[in-house]
Amino acid sequence: MGISLCKADVSDAEFIHQMQVKAFMPLLEKYKDYETSPANESVEQMINRINQSFTDYYIIKTSDIAVGGVRIVKKENNTYRVSPIFIMPEYQGMGIAQQVFAIIEQRYNDAKKWELDSIEQEQRNCYLYEKVGYKRTEETKRINNKLTLVFYEKYMD
């Protein structure tokens, strides 16, 4: 399955927003994290992020079908943050996200460190990040009594 990342611009904001809402809605319904869930973001917030000079947004495609999205945030000292990455529910579990991580690491080959966070209670997601080389830090952030964010980092050689 060939995966490609197509750089998004403001004209893609509505489309990416629809995919993001669809991908994150089951988690929003499960955890009720209305303040932090990407499913609860507005199109305006999406447009603002796409317009950030330190952000790259990509539409994840397989065989020219959009299956998700990923945002890369450039930080200081060759550090990058993945926030968010999402795959549409009907395409999850096919190894797409693993391929996306390989592609972004190749594309941002000046990276010394990668960061991301995840929902501690979502073991499949945590397993994925650990499988592609991320290590959990000591940092956690409790959002509500159902949801705790855990933080990951990956140092590049």
NORGI-V818670 format. One line per field, one symbol per residue. ss: DSSP state (~ for helix, > for strand, _ for the rest). phi: phi as a letter, one per 20 degrees, with the letter a starting at -180 (. if undefined). burial: 1 if it has 9 or more other ideal C-beta (glycine too) atoms within 8 Angstrom, else 0. A space follows every 50 residues. Layout:
# NORGI-V818670
ss = ???
phi = ???
burial = ???
This chain:
# NORGI-V818670
ss = __>>>>>__~~~~~~~~~~~~~~~~~~~~~~______~~~__~~~~~~~~ ~___>>>>>>>>__>>>>>>>>>>____>>>>>>>>>_~~~____~~~~~ ~~~~~~~_____>>>>>>>___~~~~~~~~~___>>>>>>>>_____>>> >>>>>__
phi = .fdcddfecgfegfffgffffffeggffffdleffdfffefefffffgfg fffecddceecclmdfcrbbdddedflldcceaecbcggfdfmdnffgff fffffffdfefebdcacbegfefffgfgfffeoedfeffcbfebfdcced dcbbeef
burial = 00101001000110111011111110110010100011101000011011 00001011111100011111111010001111011111001000011111 11111001001011111111010011011101010000010010001111 1111000
